[in-house]
Amino acid sequence: KLFADAGLSVMAENNKASLAAIPVNFGMVIDFGHHFELAGALGPNISLGNPKNEVSLKGSVSFKGSGSARIASGLSANFAGFAGYSHDLLNASGITVGLSAGLESSAFYAGASGQYIFTGAGKEDAYKYGAALSFVPSKSLRLSGWGAILSGTNFEAGLELISMPENSSVSFDAKVWMESGIKSQENVVINGKIGLSYLF
């Protein structure tokens, strides 16, 4: 499938909100027999009030077993740092590698993931770990939620809805998530994205 999404990133700092960036992604997912999947995406984060825009390149590979309830695992990589600006709390410029594992069926998914972030530029490296749940109440609707912690200092939580009308090759994706410090919520980032996918 081919997909594209765009969104808004709003920074709330000291009770003042401002639009920080407009992230955009274009990508492709290739599924081989429902057991092996390759995915890749490229897109800029168009920063506002900052002359340096950040471009990210993402790739992942995932494996799925057989049966009505099967093990799903994956490996991901993300390079963000063609320019040295990062608009949110959790994704610093640098290289991120991650592993994920979960249990999947036609009606639900439950899994966990871990990422290591090589920040570079003299910054301390970070790690991120989290969990996700996904439910499929009908063939045309998927609801997901997740939470993650970064290096024990920041947290992220979000919700996602994917809808694909029957007899259609186009699906709609809406996602919203927030990022903040664990001990202090003075700096909060609220992100939202809307995307379209075309299955071929």
N, C-alpha and C positions, 0 to 999 in steps of 0.2 A: 504494500500500500504506500501511497504518497501522502504526506501530511504537511500542514502549515499551521502555525499558531502565532498569536500576538497578544500582548497584555499590557498591564500597567503595574508599576511598582511604586507604592506610596510609603514614604518615610514619615513616621510620627516621632518627633523628638522634642522633649520638654513641652508637651501639650500643643505642639504646632505641627501640622501636617503639610507635606509638600510632595509633589510628584517627582520621583527620583530618576526613573528610567522607563523605557518602553522596550521590553525584550521581544525579539522576533526569532522564530525558528522555522527552518525548512528541512525536511528529512524524508527518509524512506525506510520501510521495514520489509524484509523478505523472509517468508516462512517456508521452510522445507519440510513438507509432510507432517506439520504440526508437532514436530519433535525438536527442531533446530531452527533458531531464529537469529537473523542479523539485523541490526538497526544502526542508523547513523543520522546525524543532524548537524546543521551549521546555521549559525545565526548571530546577529549583533545585539547587544544591549545598548540601545540608543540612550545615552545619558543626557539629562537635562541639567543645565547649570555647571557642566563639567566638559571641557573640550575633548577629553580622552574617552572614546567609546571602546567597549570591550567586546571582542568577538569570541564565541565559544565553539568548539568542535567536540561533538559527543559521539561515542560509539559503544555498542554493547552486543553481546552474544549470549543467548540463553538456550537451555536444554530442558526438555520435558519428557517424562516417562510415559508409560502406557497405563490404561485402566481408567475407570470412572473417577477415581481420586488418585492423582499422580503427583510425584515430586517434581517441582520446577526449580531450577537453579540457574544462576547467571553470573557473568563477569562484565563490568562496565568500566569505561574510561572517559574522562572529560578534561579537555585542555582549554582553560580560559585564561587568557593573558596576552593576546597579541598587542593589547594596550593595557597599561597598568591601572585600570579603574574597575572596582567591584562595587555594585550598587546595593548589596545586601549584607547581612551579618554573617551568613553561613557559608557563602561561596567566595572564598578568597581567590585572587589570581594565582594560577599555578596548575598543577596536574593532580587529578583525583582518580584513584582506582578503587573499585568496589566489588564486593561479592554479595550475592543474595541467595536465599533458599526459602522454599515455601511448599505448601500443600495446596493443590488446585483441583477443582472439579468444574463441571459445567455450571454450577450454581454459586460457587464461592472460591475465594483465595485467601489464605492466611500465610504470612511470611515475615521474615526478618532480613535486614541488610546491614552491612557495615562498609564504611568508606574511609580511606586514608587520603589526606589532602597535603600534597607537597606545595606549600605556599610560595617558597622562594623569596627573593628580595630581602633576605635577612629576617624574615618573620618565622615564628615558631610553627612547625607543622601541626596539623590538627587531625582529629578523627571524628567520624559521625556514625552513629548507629541508631537504628529505628525499627519499627514494625508497621505492617500495613494489613488492612482487612478490605475485602471486596466482595460484594454480593451482586448476583444477577437475578433480579426478580422476574424478568421476562427476557425473551430473545432480543428485544430492541433496547434494553436499558441495563446499564451497569453503574453501581454506586460504590465509591471507594473512600476510605479514610486512612490517614497515616499520621504518625508522630515520630520525631527524631530528636536526638540530643547531640550537640557538638561540643566535644572536649569538656563536658560537664559544666559549661558556662552558658550556653545558649540552647534554645529549643525551637522546634518547628512543628506545626500541626496544620493539616489541610484536608480538604474534601474535594472530590472530583465526580463529575457526572458525564457518562458517555451514552449517547443515544444514537441508534441507527435504525431508521424506519425500515419496515419489512419491504423486500423487493427493491432495495435501494443500494447503490454502491458508495454512497456518501454517508459518513458519520459525523456527529457533532460532539464536541468535547468542551466542557466548561470546568475550570479549576480555580480554587481560591485557597490561599494558605498564608499563614503569618509566621514571623520570626521575631524572637525577642530574647532578652537575657533572662536567665532563671531567677537570679536574686533581685534584679532590678528591671522594671518594665518601662524605663524612661525612653529607651530607643526601641521602637517597634516598626517592623517592615511588613506591610500588607501587600500581597501580590495577587493578581488575578489574570487568568488567561482564557481565551476562547480560540478554539481551533477547529479545522475541518480536515477530514481524511477521505481519500478516494481509494477504494479497493479495486484491484485489477487482477 
